[in-house]
Amino acid sequence: MAKTSKKKTKKKVNKKTPTPRKLSTRARERFLNSISIPVVVVESKSGKIAFANSSIEVLTSYDQKSLLGNKIDCLFKSIDLKKMSALIEVLTQSPDVSEIRESNLKIRKRSGRKVSVDVMAKTIKQGKDKQIILSIHDISELERYQKERETAMREITHMTKLADIGRLAAGVAHELNNPLMIIQGFAENIELLIEEGTTDSEDLKWQIYPILKATDRMSKIISQMTRLARDDDLQLTYVDLIEVAEDVLRLVNSQMEFSDVVLERDYEGSHMVKCDPNQIEQIILNIINNAIHALQNVKGDRKIRISISNRDGNEELSIWNNGPEIPSNLKEKVMTPFFTTKEVGEGTGLGLSVSYGIMKAHGGNLSFSSAKSSGTSFTLSFPAPEDLKYVSSQSHAKILVVDDEDLARQVLVTKLRRSGFEVIEARSGFGALAALKKHNDIISIFTDIKMPKMDGYTLVNNIRSKNQDLLIFAVSGYASARTVKMHMAEKDISGFLEKPIDHNKFLAVTQQIEDELEKRKSEGAA
């Protein structure tokens, strides 16, 4: 009988490196002890620590054996413990989820000090039960580096501001010298009139008015310079880009005239954005200074044009000049720190890189284009402002009073109600806009000027872009009457009440409202 030959088959050997999921419990523990990343294994049902590798001792100062049998409460506290508990619950109960990453948690060392960590959680099977491996990554050094970087960026921004202000000094001196000459001249006129004994009240008023206008102009210049020099954190508020641009143009007007630069404006209406106006002023100022420098050697007309428009819902401010093209080999370096085409001592090379960072912090962008035939243009792009949704607690109002200070608001509300008006209240500019949407019978608004987030002037701009019929009265204890009056014609403000409110002036304002009501009734009857 012939023997049947049997072929021996060799078992295939898996040469791949085993993973913790495929290892036995003891082999898995040896593997986890060999890696440098702190690892904790947690029982999914009880939340107790079943294993901790040796690297956990370096991170937490706890002995790895002392952690066994304890819940993760000993490592995580407060809100971070709730996040970890929720994470473990999701991994335990959701069959489709086997891995979750949780960022920027705080782990507690044995000393009580907290360390910032990222946690990667994975499920593994242990018999019929599940265990969860937590790999814990120390990010405290990265966090420290980011804080140092933010501090350095703030210092660089402030240094760039001071450099720009230094370049503005000559122009500002010119701006201040003119009103100083007016003050000196008319003060001398008053002195002579007094000496001659030929003064009367009307003549004195005529001589004093230019002095007041000149001091107000000087105050505005100094205020703008002070704002630019301040080293403030980002303070976001709703502002009109046109107003921000005009504030900067007042500062550089003399500098442009001295450099024989023609300024063109291309904007109208209202262009509201949420930004830090001080930071945006700094960007505009830097770009204009660069443009003036680029135009130095241009023959013929030297032009700078500022355009503000809305494109696809986003507000854009562009500053164009007809100077030479930025060379192709330099375009990619324009936004990098410390790059400058100016002579030594004339520029730090930080302006545009800092400006780019500021726009990114606003959620926007700073871009540029440059060509021989079309000049150079820098564009600030702002995201569309969020929709404002606020609800007022009152209805059927005739007059709206807006003030963030409750007691100050109540004083005016009480006065108006005693005069027979129906009144609704708002604590902010945003609340006022919501009230106007809800109540179409409001005929007049009293708004405080100095308010957080949205000041009175910004509120008026918002209102006037949609409604030209409302009577608007400014109320403030901060802004001077002269300053408000300068804005009254520009923003179509009907009147001004200074805090504390003078009763006679209040009666004059209420009479103005009554006259407007009578006028509308007669027009309706006709």
Secondary structure as UniProt FT lines:
FT   TURN            20..22
FT   HELIX           25..34
FT   STRAND          39..43
FT   TURN            44..46
FT   STRAND          48..52
FT   HELIX           55..60
FT   HELIX           64..67
FT   TURN            68..69
FT   HELIX           72..74
FT   HELIX           78..93
FT   TURN            95..96
FT   STRAND          99..108
FT   TURN            110..111
FT   STRAND          114..126
FT   TURN            127..128
FT   STRAND          129..138
FT   HELIX           140..196
FT   HELIX           201..229
FT   STRAND          237..240
FT   HELIX           241..258
FT   TURN            259..260
FT   STRAND          262..266
FT   STRAND          272..275
FT   HELIX           277..294
FT   TURN            295..297
FT   STRAND          303..311
FT   TURN            312..313
FT   STRAND          314..321
FT   HELIX           328..331
FT   TURN            332..335
FT   TURN            337..338
FT   TURN            344..346
FT   HELIX           351..361
FT   TURN            362..363
FT   STRAND          365..371
FT   TURN            372..374
FT   STRAND          375..382
FT   STRAND          399..402
FT   HELIX           406..418
FT   TURN            419..420
FT   STRAND          423..426
FT   HELIX           429..438
FT   TURN            440..441
FT   STRAND          444..448
FT   HELIX           456..464
FT   TURN            465..466
FT   STRAND          471..476
FT   HELIX           481..491
FT   STRAND          495..498
FT   HELIX           503..525
//
